[in-house]
Amino acid sequence: MVDSLYTPHTYQQQMHASRAKNKVMEVARRGGKSRSAFWELIDAWQEAQQNPVARSLVPPFNAWVVGPTDDQL
């Protein structure tokens, strides 16, 4: 279902296909940076749900959302 909600552009597909720990997209305004980052987060969350974790790890999934100002979050 999730895949039917998002169709990435060519440069977004390249970024999603990369297994790099840190990814950088150099694109202009309205280039889909936030949307592709959101789907990277969803993908990481889905992958984390497949891996068993120790009960001592609370919560089992952590993510950061970072922006230059609070207004942009």
Secondary structure, DSSP 4 states (H G I P E B T S, - for coil): -GGGG----HHHHHHHH---SS------TTSSHHHHHHHHHHHHHHHHHHS---TTSSSS-------SSGGG-
